[in-house]
Amino acid sequence: MSANLARSIIQTLRQHGFQGYLVGGCVRDLLLKRQPADYDVATSATPAQVMEIFPDTYAVGAQFGVVLVPLPESQREAYTQNAPPKSNALEVATFRSDLGYSDGRHPDEVRFSQDPREDVARRDFTINGMMLDPVSGEVLDFVGGQRDLNAGIIRAIGDPACRFAEDKLRMLRAVRFAARFDYTIEAETLAAIQRLAPEIQVVSRERVRDELTRMLTEGHASRAFLLLDETSLLKEVLPEISAMKGVQQPPEFHPEGNVFVHTLLLLENLPEPCPSTLAWGALLHDVGKPATFRVAPDRIRFDGHVEVGVKMAEEVCERLRFSNHDTTQVLALVDNHMRFGHVTRMKESTLQKFLRLPGFDEHLALHRADSLASHRNLSTYEFLLKKLTEIPPEKIRPAALITGDDLIAAGYHPGPRFREILEAVEDLQLEGRLLSRDAAFEFVKSAFPIPAATPEG
């Protein structure tokens, strides 16, 4: 439907005497025979003229020539049943040239243009700098985008240093596109990134986080992080991951090599699509190893690397402004990844509590990827899959036999002891040794008798 909306907008613009083309990533994807995530339109019409032609338009960035044209209201309700709401509108941007980028992101001044060549010259990479007439199929390529698309090259338009000075985030985008399409970063573009990498620090942490998340979840995370390292961006945005390079591991457990190599191999084994919290948990699961590395008489050891790793992962999440929900899950993944080595020896109650960790499917996926990136033994993974099949969900999370209110009604005084009592009852319930409320009370009275009153005097 977005493609149809884009074609309709372009045809309407032309009926009013203006130029109109598809532009940017959607053109690239169409030429690669991929389904575009969204469609953008570029036009010679000014924002005011676009808003006059399309009465429901939203002026989301009119000062930069960008307005949002929604789907006609008569079609909107039916369409939203099958597509996300944001797909109900398209960005329409006026041809423009940008003058100065004092903040390294937004142009100081925008000059609208009638020439699509001027509009393309301000864009980031040649493969994103083409325009397409959706009616005739004609491609307007003023920057050699088709050539680079065919050759598998990420090349900045014009002077790479100028393009990156305009928006420093483009350095990370170059890496992401190169990883996603398995392309090579052109020599001058690569050299400019390596030289300007420290300037990525001026980009907002949220924008950096979002770009890194895309790298981690688009299915080419390992190559993305190799390129981040090659471009010198890794030590700027995630020095904790850069520190993993060359940190050796005991070969009997990690024949694959050092911590950095292991982490990249793990990323290759993540599921697709991959939740962002799982991807970040995977990236950070061994982040505490460099700080805890030591060579003991028997072998290399990383004593306390989980505890250290949780603290370091928390610092990363805070620095990159993760939500509280995502931070909690990422830290849980780091905190629990070593527990899988003990599951076959766990008491039934302990195992069932482990299985009901929030988002346990992510914990299990991380363990599988971790195993495939090291010893490749999936017996624990298969053991847990079997357990999850055998144990009904209501048994993993049974209704409590007794509560704190029940203890108070029975004469117990509220206090820290309540937790001990309730946990003991739950453990026996999970192990199948307490099956009823009456049996639970009998156990409590026997194991936790109410203390006799102390005489006053």
C-alpha positions in Angstrom: 0.0 0.0 0.0 2.9 2.4 0.7 4.1 1.9 -2.9 0.6 2.7 -4.2 0.4 5.7 -2.0 3.8 6.9 -3.2 2.8 6.5 -6.8 -0.5 8.3 -6.2 1.3 11.2 -4.5 3.8 11.5 -7.3 1.1 11.4 -10.0 -0.9 14.1 -8.1 2.2 16.3 -7.8 2.8 16.0 -11.6 -0.8 16.8 -12.3 -0.1 20.1 -10.5 3.0 20.8 -12.6 5.7 19.7 -10.2 8.4 17.0 -10.4 8.1 14.0 -8.1 10.3 10.9 -7.7 10.9 8.1 -5.2 14.2 8.7 -3.5 16.7 7.2 -1.2 16.7 3.7 0.4 13.5 2.6 -1.2 15.1 3.1 -4.7 18.1 1.1 -3.6 16.0 -1.7 -2.3 13.8 -1.8 -5.4 16.8 -2.1 -7.6 18.1 -4.9 -5.4 14.7 -6.6 -5.7 14.1 -6.2 -2.0 10.9 -5.1 -0.3 11.5 -1.5 1.0 10.7 -0.8 4.6 9.2 2.5 3.6 9.0 4.9 0.7 10.1 8.5 0.5 9.2 11.1 -2.2 11.2 14.0 -3.4 9.6 16.9 -5.3 10.2 20.4 -6.7 7.0 21.6 -4.8 7.7 23.7 -1.7 6.3 22.5 1.6 3.5 25.2 1.3 2.6 23.9 -2.1 2.6 20.3 -1.0 0.3 21.2 1.9 -2.0 23.0 -0.4 -2.3 20.0 -2.7 -2.8 17.5 0.1 -5.1 19.1 2.7 -4.4 16.5 5.5 -0.7 16.9 5.4 1.4 17.1 8.6 4.2 19.7 8.7 6.7 17.4 10.6 9.8 19.3 9.3 8.6 22.0 7.0 11.7 24.2 7.8 13.8 21.4 6.2 11.3 20.9 3.4 9.7 17.7 4.9 6.0 17.1 5.2 4.0 14.0 5.9 1.2 13.0 3.5 -1.3 10.5 4.9 -3.3 7.9 3.2 -6.8 9.2 2.2 -9.1 8.8 5.2 -11.5 6.6 3.2 -8.7 4.0 2.9 -7.0 4.5 6.3 -9.2 2.3 8.5 -9.1 -0.8 6.2 -5.4 -0.4 5.7 -4.5 -0.2 9.4 -6.0 -3.7 10.0 -3.1 -5.1 8.0 -0.2 -2.6 8.5 1.3 -0.5 11.3 -0.1 3.0 11.6 3.1 4.7 10.5 2.7 3.1 7.1 -0.4 5.2 6.6 1.7 8.3 5.6 4.8 9.1 3.6 7.4 11.7 3.8 7.5 14.2 1.0 10.6 16.3 0.8 11.3 19.4 -1.3 14.5 19.3 -3.4 17.0 21.3 -1.4 20.6 22.1 -0.7 21.9 22.4 2.8 24.2 25.2 4.0 26.4 24.5 7.1 26.0 22.0 9.8 27.1 23.6 13.1 25.7 20.9 15.3 26.9 18.0 13.2 23.3 16.9 12.4 20.9 19.7 11.3 21.6 22.1 8.4 22.0 25.7 9.6 20.2 26.9 6.5 18.1 25.1 3.8 17.7 26.4 0.3 14.9 24.9 -1.7 15.6 24.0 -5.3 14.0 23.0 -8.6 17.0 20.8 -9.5 17.1 17.1 -8.3 20.9 17.1 -8.8 21.2 19.6 -5.9 19.0 17.5 -3.7 21.0 14.3 -4.4 24.4 16.1 -3.7 23.5 16.6 -0.1 22.6 12.9 0.6 24.9 10.4 2.3 26.0 7.5 0.1 25.8 6.9 -3.7 23.6 3.8 -3.3 21.1 6.0 -1.4 21.3 8.9 -3.8 19.2 7.7 -6.7 15.7 8.8 -7.7 13.1 6.6 -9.5 10.1 7.5 -11.6 7.6 4.8 -10.5 5.5 5.3 -13.6 8.1 4.9 -16.3 10.7 3.0 -14.3 13.4 5.6 -15.2 16.3 5.9 -12.7 17.9 9.3 -12.1 21.4 8.6 -11.1 23.7 11.6 -10.9 26.3 10.1 -8.5 27.1 6.6 -9.8 24.8 4.8 -7.4 23.9 2.0 -9.8 27.6 1.4 -10.5 28.4 1.1 -6.8 25.3 -1.0 -6.2 26.4 -3.5 -8.8 30.0 -3.4 -7.5 29.0 -3.8 -3.9 30.6 -0.5 -2.7 29.6 2.0 0.0 30.8 5.4 -1.2 30.1 8.8 0.3 28.6 11.3 -2.2 31.2 13.9 -2.9 33.9 14.6 -0.3 33.5 12.0 2.5 34.8 14.4 5.2 32.1 16.9 4.3 29.4 14.3 4.3 30.4 13.1 7.8 30.9 16.6 9.1 27.2 17.2 8.2 26.0 14.3 10.2 28.5 12.2 12.2 26.1 9.3 12.5 26.7 8.6 8.8 29.9 7.0 9.9 27.9 4.3 11.7 25.4 4.1 8.9 28.3 3.3 6.5 29.2 0.4 8.6 25.6 -0.8 8.9 25.0 -0.7 5.2 28.3 -2.4 4.4 27.4 -5.2 6.9 23.8 -5.6 5.8 24.6 -5.9 2.1 28.1 -7.5 2.5 29.6 -4.5 0.7 33.0 -2.9 0.9 33.5 0.6 2.2 35.3 2.6 -0.5 38.9 3.5 0.4 38.5 7.3 0.7 35.2 6.9 2.6 36.9 4.3 5.0 39.9 6.6 5.5 37.6 9.5 6.4 35.7 7.4 9.0 39.0 6.2 10.6 40.3 9.8 10.8 37.0 11.2 12.1 35.9 8.3 14.4 36.5 10.3 17.6 33.9 12.8 16.5 31.1 10.2 16.8 31.1 11.3 20.5 29.1 14.4 19.5 26.1 12.3 18.3 23.3 11.8 20.8 23.6 8.5 22.7 20.1 7.5 21.7 21.0 7.8 18.0 24.1 5.8 18.5 22.2 3.1 20.5 19.5 2.8 17.8 22.1 2.4 15.0 24.0 -0.2 17.0 20.7 -2.0 17.7 20.0 -2.2 14.0 23.5 -3.7 13.4 22.8 -6.3 16.1 19.4 -7.3 14.9 19.6 -7.1 11.0 21.3 -10.5 10.8 24.8 -9.4 10.0 26.1 -8.4 13.5 29.4 -10.2 13.4 30.5 -8.4 10.2 29.2 -5.1 11.5 31.4 -5.4 14.6 34.4 -6.4 12.6 33.9 -3.2 10.5 33.3 -1.1 13.6 36.7 -2.3 14.7 38.3 -1.7 11.3 36.9 1.8 11.2 38.1 2.7 14.7 34.5 3.3 15.7 34.3 0.4 18.1 36.7 1.8 20.7 34.7 5.1 20.6 31.2 3.7 21.0 31.8 0.5 22.9 35.3 0.4 24.4 34.1 -2.5 26.6 33.8 -4.7 23.5 37.0 -3.5 22.0 38.7 -4.5 25.2 37.8 -8.2 24.5 40.2 -8.4 21.6 43.1 -10.7 22.3 41.8 -11.8 25.7 42.6 -15.5 25.6 40.3 -18.2 27.0 41.0 -21.8 28.2 41.1 -23.9 25.0 39.4 -26.9 26.6 36.3 -24.8 27.0 36.8 -22.3 24.2 38.6 -23.9 21.2 37.3 -21.0 19.0 39.8 -18.5 20.5 39.7 -15.2 22.4 36.7 -13.4 24.0 36.2 -11.1 21.0 36.2 -14.0 18.5 33.8 -16.0 20.7 31.4 -13.0 21.0 31.3 -12.5 17.2 30.7 -16.2 16.6 27.9 -16.1 19.2 26.3 -13.2 17.3 26.3 -15.3 14.1 24.2 -17.9 15.9 21.4 -15.6 17.1 17.9 -16.3 15.8 16.3 -14.1 13.1 14.4 -12.0 13.8 16.3 -11.3 17.0 14.8 -9.2 19.9 17.0 -6.2 20.7 17.4 -7.3 24.3 18.6 -10.7 23.3 21.1 -9.2 20.9 22.5 -6.8 23.5 22.6 -9.5 26.1 24.5 -11.7 23.7 27.0 -8.9 22.9 27.6 -8.1 26.6 27.3 -11.6 28.2 31.1 -11.9 28.6 31.9 -8.2 29.0 33.4 -8.8 32.4 36.0 -11.2 31.2 38.8 -8.8 30.2 38.7 -7.2 33.7 38.8 -10.6 35.5 41.4 -12.4 33.3 44.1 -14.2 35.2 46.4 -17.2 34.5 46.1 -19.7 37.4 48.4 -22.7 37.8 45.8 -25.0 36.3 44.3 -22.8 33.5 43.1 -19.3 32.5 40.3 -18.1 34.8 37.8 -15.3 34.9 36.7 -15.4 38.6 33.7 -13.2 39.2 33.3 -12.2 35.5 29.5 -12.5 35.7 29.2 -10.1 38.7 31.7 -7.7 37.1 29.9 -8.1 33.7 26.5 -7.2 35.2 27.9 -3.9 36.5 29.6 -3.1 33.2 26.5 -4.0 31.2 24.5 -1.7 33.5 27.0 1.2 32.8 26.6 0.5 29.0 22.8 0.5 29.2 22.8 3.7 31.3 25.3 5.4 28.9 23.2 4.5 25.9 19.9 5.5 27.5 18.2 2.1 27.4 14.7 2.0 28.9 14.3 0.5 32.3 12.5 -2.6 30.9 15.3 -3.3 28.3 18.0 -2.7 30.9 16.4 -5.2 33.3 16.3 -7.9 30.6 19.8 -7.3 29.3 21.3 -7.5 32.8 19.3 -10.6 33.6 20.7 -12.3 30.4 24.3 -11.4 31.5 23.6 -12.4 35.1 22.1 -15.9 34.3 24.1 -17.1 31.4 26.5 -19.2 33.5 23.7 -20.9 35.4 23.0 -23.2 32.4 26.0 -25.2 33.3 24.2 -26.4 36.5 20.7 -27.1 35.3 21.0 -30.9 35.2 22.1 -30.9 38.8 19.4 -28.4 40.1 16.7 -29.4 42.5 13.3 -29.6 40.8 12.2 -26.5 42.6 15.3 -24.5 41.6 15.0 -25.6 38.0 11.3 -24.6 37.8 12.1 -21.2 39.2 14.9 -20.9 36.6 12.5 -21.8 33.8 10.1 -19.0 34.8 12.6 -16.2 34.5 10.9 -13.4 32.6 11.7 -13.8 28.9 13.2 -17.3 29.4 13.1 -17.9 25.7 15.8 -15.3 25.3 17.9 -16.9 28.0 17.6 -20.2 26.2 18.4 -18.7 22.8 21.5 -17.0 24.3 22.6 -20.4 25.8 22.2 -22.1 22.5 24.2 -19.5 20.6 26.8 -19.5 23.4 27.2 -23.2 23.1 27.5 -23.2 19.3 30.2 -20.5 19.6 32.3 -22.6 21.9 32.1 -26.3 22.6 29.1 -26.9 20.3 27.5 -29.2 22.9 23.7 -28.7 22.9 22.8 -31.4 25.4 21.8 -28.8 28.1 19.7 -26.9 25.6 18.0 -30.1 24.5 17.5 -31.1 28.2 15.7 -27.8 28.8 13.6 -28.0 25.7 12.4 -31.5 26.9 11.7 -30.1 30.4 9.6 -27.2 29.0 7.6 -29.8 27.0 7.1 -32.1 30.0 6.2 -29.6 32.7 2.9 -27.8 32.2 3.0 -24.0 32.6 0.6 -24.1 35.6 3.1 -26.3 37.4 6.0 -24.0 36.7 3.9 -21.1 38.0 1.4 -22.7 40.4 -1.0 -20.7 42.5 0.4 -20.2 46.0 -0.9 -22.6 48.6 -0.7 -20.0 51.3 0.0 -16.3 51.5 1.3 -13.8 54.0 -2.3 -12.9 54.9 -2.9 -16.6 55.7 0.2 -16.6 58.0 -1.1 -13.5 59.9 -4.5 -15.1 60.3 -2.8 -18.2 61.7 -1.1 -16.0 64.4 2.3 -15.3 62.8 3.8 -11.8 63.2 4.8 -10.1 59.9 8.6 -9.9 59.4 11.6 -11.2 57.4 10.7 -14.7 58.5 7.6 -14.6 56.2 9.8 -14.8 53.1 11.6 -17.8 54.4 8.4 -19.6 55.2 6.7 -18.8 51.9 9.8 -19.8 49.8 10.1 -23.1 51.7 6.4 -23.9 51.0 6.8 -23.0 47.3 9.9 -25.2 47.0 8.1 -28.2 48.3 5.1 -27.4 46.2 7.3 -27.3 43.0 8.9 -30.6 44.0 5.4 -32.2 44.4 5.7 -32.8 48.1 3.0 -30.3 49.1 -0.2 -30.7 47.2 -2.9 -28.9 49.3 -3.4 -25.9 51.5 -3.9 -28.1 54.5 -0.7 -29.9 53.9 1.1 -26.6 53.6 -0.2 -25.4 56.9 0.8 -28.7 58.6 4.3 -28.2 57.2 4.5 -24.6 58.4 3.4 -25.4 61.9 5.9 -28.2 62.1 8.9 -26.5 60.5 8.2 -22.9 61.7 6.4 -23.0 65.0 5.1 -19.8 66.4 7.6 -18.6 69.1 6.3 -18.9 72.6 5.5 -15.5 74.1 8.3 -14.1 76.3 7.1 -13.4 79.8 7.3 -9.7 80.9 9.2 -8.8 84.0 
